[in-house]
């Protein structure tokens, strides 16, 4: 996010306001797949809809001998598909898989992070594919794409960086509703910090599975320390940790994350939902 855009975001956040804001409802489906009911519109985010064990583990990652997904969908597929639009933060298989491409109605609006991803989704037969900007409107809701980095600086500087690719997050805003930030598949970066500072989200959703590449130091997404960092940067926000226990290379468990949050005095503000769990803030 550029300085100018950060200033715009701050001004917009001030005009939206959160006093007596209405509840935002969520359902954790599996991995990074969640449903967000925001201002009367239901968004399906990063759909990974294949049955358990449908495809091999990610080559070169930790526990690659395991087949993905590691767990079944917790609710019937027909229920997952009940949405008004889809948001794809990036097109890695655990965020946009063949099952999603086949099952979702081809006329459903799909929001992509950039022209490249949008072109690929159109090739899959989808007819209403839109590229997210920093102030995209849909059903009266402001959608803002945020930046991220799918690994450490050292990873991104090597050939691995091309494999990890470009990623994004999303901010939801509407007057009378709680500003919600879904960070996506990113490590802790200046983009993340700036999104939290500029948009002042009431709800922050982080992918905290600490996914790892075999033999490479560090993670390609956030972990427990990052969740605590976000909670301290936004002391009034509720923080949600997802993207755990569903794909082979995610190494952090829900129990570990909950225990770490409690041990750092933020357990009351943190939710680590089980697959299928519904919640609202």
WORA-V493198 format. One record per residue. N is the residue number from 1. RES is the residue in one small letter. SS is DSSP state (hx for helix, st for strand, lp for the rest). PHI is phi in whole degrees, 0 to 359 (999 if undefined). OMEGA is omega as a letter, one per 20 degrees, with the letter a starting at -180 (* if undefined). Layout:
((N:RES:SS:PHI:OMEGA) (N:RES:SS:PHI:OMEGA))
This chain:
((1:x:lp:999:r) (2:x:lp:285:a) (3:x:hx:302:a) (4:x:hx:300:a) (5:x:hx:294:r) (6:x:hx:297:r) (7:x:hx:295:r) (8:x:hx:298:a) (9:x:hx:299:r) (10:x:hx:297:r) (11:x:hx:295:r) (12:x:hx:296:r) (13:x:hx:300:a) (14:x:hx:293:a) (15:x:hx:282:a) (16:x:hx:292:r) (17:x:lp:72:a) (18:x:lp:227:r) (19:x:lp:296:a) (20:x:lp:54:a) (21:x:lp:294:a) (22:x:st:287:a) (23:x:lp:291:r) (24:x:lp:257:a) (25:x:st:257:a) (26:x:st:229:r) (27:x:st:222:r) (28:x:st:283:r) (29:x:st:270:a) (30:x:st:188:r) (31:x:lp:59:r) (32:x:lp:269:a) (33:x:st:281:r) (34:x:st:223:r) (35:x:st:248:a) (36:x:st:239:r) (37:x:st:261:a) (38:x:st:233:r) (39:x:lp:53:r) (40:x:lp:84:r) (41:x:st:244:r) (42:x:st:256:r) (43:x:st:253:r) (44:x:st:259:a) (45:x:st:253:r) (46:x:lp:50:a) (47:x:lp:286:r) (48:x:lp:247:a) (49:x:lp:242:a) (50:x:lp:293:r) (51:x:lp:291:a) (52:x:lp:307:r) (53:x:lp:72:a) (54:x:lp:288:a) (55:x:st:216:a) (56:x:lp:295:r) (57:x:lp:299:a) (58:x:lp:291:a) (59:x:lp:300:r) (60:x:lp:82:r) (61:x:st:254:r) (62:x:lp:299:r) (63:x:lp:61:a) (64:x:lp:292:r) (65:x:lp:287:r) (66:x:lp:276:r) (67:x:lp:267:a) (68:x:st:257:i) (69:x:lp:296:a) (70:x:lp:282:a) (71:x:lp:226:r) (72:x:lp:285:r) (73:x:lp:299:a) (74:x:lp:278:a) (75:x:lp:224:r) (76:x:lp:302:a) (77:x:hx:304:a) (78:x:hx:301:r) (79:x:hx:288:r) (80:x:hx:298:a) (81:x:lp:285:a) (82:x:lp:284:a) (83:x:lp:210:r) (84:x:lp:264:a) (85:x:st:198:r) (86:x:st:241:r) (87:x:st:242:r) (88:x:st:247:a) (89:x:lp:291:r) (90:x:lp:192:a) (91:x:lp:256:r) (92:x:lp:298:a) (93:x:lp:300:a) (94:x:lp:275:r) (95:x:lp:233:a) (96:x:lp:201:a) (97:x:lp:257:a) (98:x:hx:299:r) (99:x:hx:296:r) (100:x:hx:294:r) (101:x:hx:301:a) (102:x:hx:279:a) (103:x:hx:274:a) (104:x:lp:288:r) (105:x:lp:301:a) (106:x:lp:291:r) (107:x:lp:266:a) (108:x:lp:292:r) (109:x:st:299:r) (110:x:st:235:r) (111:x:st:260:r) (112:x:st:245:a) (113:x:lp:281:a) (114:x:lp:201:a) (115:x:hx:296:a) (116:x:hx:297:r) (117:x:hx:296:r) (118:x:hx:299:r) (119:x:hx:297:r) (120:x:hx:295:r) (121:x:hx:291:r) (122:x:hx:296:r) (123:x:hx:297:r) (124:x:lp:283:r) (125:x:lp:103:a) (126:x:lp:281:a) (127:x:lp:257:a) (128:x:lp:232:a) (129:x:st:252:a) (130:x:st:237:r) (131:x:st:265:a) (132:x:lp:290:r) (133:x:lp:241:a) (134:x:lp:268:r) (135:x:lp:202:a) (136:x:st:269:a) (137:x:st:262:r) (138:x:st:208:r) (139:x:lp:53:r) (140:x:lp:80:a) (141:x:st:255:r) (142:x:st:271:r) (143:x:st:249:a) (144:x:st:238:r) (145:x:st:287:r) (146:x:st:241:a) (147:x:lp:269:r) (148:x:lp:188:r) (149:x:lp:215:a) (150:x:lp:274:r) (151:x:lp:151:r) (152:x:lp:283:r) (153:x:hx:303:a) (154:x:hx:297:r) (155:x:hx:296:a) (156:x:hx:291:a) (157:x:lp:277:a) (158:x:lp:252:r) (159:x:hx:300:r) (160:x:hx:299:a) (161:x:hx:301:r) (162:x:hx:294:r) (163:x:hx:294:a) (164:x:hx:288:r) (165:x:lp:73:a) (166:x:lp:266:a) (167:x:lp:228:a) (168:x:lp:209:r) (169:x:st:237:a) (170:x:st:212:r) (171:x:st:242:r) (172:x:st:254:r) (173:x:st:217:r) (174:x:lp:199:r) (175:x:lp:305:r) (176:x:lp:89:r) (177:x:st:236:a) (178:x:lp:286:r) (179:x:lp:294:a) (180:x:st:235:a) (181:x:st:241:r) (182:x:st:252:a) (183:x:lp:284:a) (184:x:lp:80:a) (185:x:lp:280:a) (186:x:lp:217:r) (187:x:lp:277:r) (188:x:lp:286:a) (189:x:lp:225:r) (190:x:hx:298:r) (191:x:hx:298:r) (192:x:hx:294:a) (193:x:hx:299:a) (194:x:hx:289:r) (195:x:hx:298:r) (196:x:hx:294:a) (197:x:hx:291:a) (198:x:hx:283:a) (199:x:hx:272:a) (200:x:lp:50:a) (201:x:lp:293:r) (202:x:lp:277:a) (203:x:st:228:r) (204:x:st:236:r) (205:x:st:246:a) (206:x:st:241:r) (207:x:st:274:a) (208:x:lp:243:a) (209:x:lp:279:a) (210:x:lp:46:a) (211:x:st:287:a) (212:x:lp:230:r) (213:x:st:269:a) (214:x:lp:299:r) (215:x:lp:76:a) (216:x:lp:245:a) (217:x:lp:288:r) (218:x:lp:93:a) (219:x:lp:241:r) (220:x:lp:261:r) (221:x:lp:221:a) (222:x:lp:287:r) (223:x:lp:221:a) (224:x:hx:297:a) (225:x:hx:296:a) (226:x:hx:291:r) (227:x:hx:299:r) (228:x:hx:296:r) (229:x:hx:299:r) (230:x:hx:295:a) (231:x:hx:297:r) (232:x:hx:283:r) (233:x:hx:289:a) (234:x:lp:236:a) (235:x:lp:293:r) (236:x:lp:261:a) (237:x:lp:273:r) (238:x:st:270:a) (239:x:st:241:a) (240:x:st:241:r) (241:x:st:251:r) (242:x:st:227:r) (243:x:lp:67:r) (244:x:lp:226:r) (245:x:lp:61:a) (246:x:lp:225:r) (247:x:lp:227:a) (248:x:lp:298:a) (249:x:lp:266:r) (250:x:st:279:a) (251:x:lp:253:a) (252:x:lp:261:a) (253:x:lp:266:r) (254:x:hx:298:a) (255:x:hx:300:r) (256:x:hx:299:a) (257:x:hx:294:r) (258:x:hx:298:a) (259:x:hx:296:a) (260:x:hx:293:r) (261:x:hx:297:r) (262:x:hx:297:a) (263:x:hx:294:r) (264:x:lp:258:r) (265:x:lp:76:a) (266:x:lp:240:a) (267:x:hx:304:a) (268:x:hx:291:a) (269:x:hx:258:a) (270:x:st:247:r) (271:x:st:236:r) (272:x:lp:238:a) (273:x:lp:286:r) (274:x:lp:281:r) (275:x:lp:301:a) (276:x:lp:90:a) (277:x:lp:289:r) (278:x:st:255:r) (279:x:st:204:r) (280:x:st:212:r) (281:x:lp:228:*))
